[in-house]
Amino acid sequence: MTQAVLLDTGVIVALLDRSEQAHEHCIRTLSEVTATLVTCEAVIAESCYPVRGMRGASDAVLENVERGIFVVPFGLDASAKPIRRLLREYADVPIGLADACLVHLATELETGRILTLDSGFLVYRWGRNRPFENLVQEGAS
């Protein structure tokens, strides 16, 4: 997969929830991204929870998956061992399942480009100690 950009929960939620502080910033940032948006099922599940009270929001998340706007090329069953290693490695940060899946996905896709509001990605490393490049710039939160 070429030109992939990883997509994290906070950005999906901010795109859907106009009351989120980073809403407008995430919309502007996403409008400049031409790459494929790649995420994992854990991020999709995590994104649906905070917007569950917003009519149609969870449906919009799933529609983006169905239409291929959010690509989910990741299967936890095939990657449980490296994900468990990441959960142990970053236990003090701490790291959740969705973030660990994204770190693993970055290594698999050989890209550290990410759309996130999560400061943990300043600490997390992909590949062999490579930092993430957050495309959501300062001022988003």
Stockholm file with secondary structure:
# STOCKHOLM 1.0

chainA/1-141         MTQAVLLDTGVIVALLDRSEQAHEHCIRTLSEVTATLVTCEAVIAESCYPVRGMRGASDAVLENVERGIFVVPFGLDASAKPIRRLLREYADVPIGLADACLVHLATELETGRILTLDSGFLVYRWGRNRPFENLVQEGAS
#=GR chainA/1-141 SS CCSEEEECHHHHHHHHCTTSTTHHHHHHHHHTCCSEEECCHHHHHHHHTTTTTSTTHHHHHHHHHHTTSEECCCCHHHHHHHHHHHHHHTTTSCCCHHHHHHHHHHHHHTCCEEECCCGGGGTCEETTTEECEESSCTTCC
#=GC SS_cons         CCSEEEECHHHHHHHHCTTSTTHHHHHHHHHTCCSEEECCHHHHHHHHTTTTTSTTHHHHHHHHHHTTSEECCCCHHHHHHHHHHHHHHTTTSCCCHHHHHHHHHHHHHTCCEEECCCGGGGTCEETTTEECEESSCTTCC
//
